[in-house]
C-alpha cells in the first residue's frame, strides 16, 4: 500500500466551494483502479489548509493510472483552481506501524 499525502492550501474565502467540489471529485478518485481509500482533513490552526490522504495499492496506480487518465482531467477542473500555491504531493510506505489495540 502507498499513502499519497498532499497539503492543500485553499484560497481564503473559498472553503465551502472547495469542500463542495471535493465531495463531487471524491466519486472520481474512488472509482479508479488501485484506489483503496481517501480522507480530507481540515487544519485546526489554519482553516484554509487541508490535508488529503489517499491510499493506493501501488505508486503507479496514482502516478500513471490516475494522473494519466481522462478522469484526472475532470478532477483538475473541479479542484486545482482553489490552490495557492499549488500543493506538493508526496508518497509514503509503511516502515513501522503501531496501534493502541496492540498492547
C-alpha positions, 0 to 999 in steps of 0.5 A: 500500500502507498499513502499519497499525502498532499497539503492543500492550501485553499484560497481564503474565502473559498472553503465551502466551494472547495469542500463542495467540489471535493465531495463531487471529485471524491466519486472520481478518485474512488472509482479508479483502479488501485484506489483503496481509500481517501480522507480530507482533513481540515487544519485546526490552526489554519482553516484554509489548509487541508490535508488529503490522504489517499491510499493506493495499492501501488505508486503507479496506480496514482502516478500513471493510472490516475494522473494519466487518465481522462478522469484526472482531467475532470478532477483538475477542473473541479479542484486545482483552481482553489490552490495557492500555491499549488500543493506538493504531493508526496508518497509514503510506505509503511516502515513501522506501524503501531496501534493502541489495540496492540498492547 
